[in-house]
Amino acid sequence: MLRQTLKVFFLGKAAFDLSREKIEEYVNAILGKVAGQGAEDVEKIEALRNKVKEAITDASSKVMQRSEVLEAQFNEKVRRQVADFSLETLGDSNEINELRAEIASLRAELVQLRSSKVTV
């Protein structure tokens, strides 16, 4: 399960990174075509370019924050499951110890019964 989760995580990260790169290339290509115009247009294009880069950076940071939250939730879930498993195992060992104690008391009773038969 952990391998599959990590595989999905890294696949998503790679897809996001590639998408971001393609968007940047696309925006730069569009802006490069329009850049041959007047100075006022160049300023607008630069402002647009900065806004796009800022949006990409914001989206990237949100994705990273969300992935960290999901990772923390996943780790907590795994910890809880391990703790539950440990408690179940501990419960099983307590039951085993109780059964051993019961067996020991039955053996002691058998010894007493055998010794009482011999003396009779």
N, C-alpha and C positions, 0 to 999 in steps of 0.2 A: 504494500500500500504506500509506503514511504517513497519507494522508487517511482511509482506512478505519479504521486503528487509532485515530487521534485521535477520529473520529466515535464509535466504539464506547466509547472511554474517557469522553468527555463524556456520552454517552447513559447509561452506567452510573452516572456521578456524579450526573446529574440524577435518575435513577430512585432512587438511594439517598437523595438529599436529599428527594425527594417522599415516599418511604416513611417516612423519619424524621419528617417533618412530620405525616403522617397518623397515625403511631403516637402521637406526642405529643398530637395532637388527640383521638384515641380514648381515651388514658389520662386526659387532662384531663376529658373528658366523663364517663367512668366515675367518676372521683374526685369530680367536681362533683355527681353524683347521690348519692353516698354521703356527701358532706360534711355533710349535714343531720343527722347523728347526733351522739352524745356526744363529749366532749372526748378521751376515750381513743381512740375510733375516728378522730378527726381526726389525732391524733399518728401512728397506724398508717398512715393514708392519706398523710400527709406523708412518712413513712419510705419507703413504697412508691413515692411519686412521685419521691423522691430516688434510690432504687435504679434506677428505670426510666430517669431522666435520666442517671445514671451509666453504665448499660448501653448506652444510646444513644451517649453520648460515647465509651465504650470501643470500641464497634463502629465508630463513625465514624473514630476514630484508627487502628484496625487496618486499615480499608479504605484510608485515605490512605497508611499505611506500605506496604501491599501494592502500591498503585498506584505509589508511588515506586520500589519494588524492580522492578516490571514495567517501568517507564519506563527505569530504569537498564539492565536487561537488554536491552531493545529498542534503546536507544542504543548499547550495546556491540556488539550483533549488527550494527547498521547500520555502525558503525565498522569491524568486521572485514570485512564485505562490501565496503566501499569500499576498504579496504586490499588485499584479495584482488584486486579489480578493478584497482587501481592496479598491483599486482605483475604481473598478467596483461598489462596494457597496457605496462608496462616490459619484460616479456619479449618482447612483440610488437615493440617498438621495437628491442630488442637483435637480434632476428632480422632486422628490416629493415636495421639497420646492417650486420649480417654479410652479408646479401644485396647491399647496396650495395658493400661491400668486395670481394666476390666478382666483381661486375659490373665494378668498376674494374680488378681484376687481369686479368679476361678481355679487357677493352678494351686494357690494356697489352700483353697477349700478342698481340692482333690487330695492334696497331701494330707490334710487333716482327716478326711474320710478314710484314706488308705491306712493311716496310722491308727485310727479308731477301730478298723476292721482287724488289724493285726493283734491288738490288745484284747479284743473280745473273745 
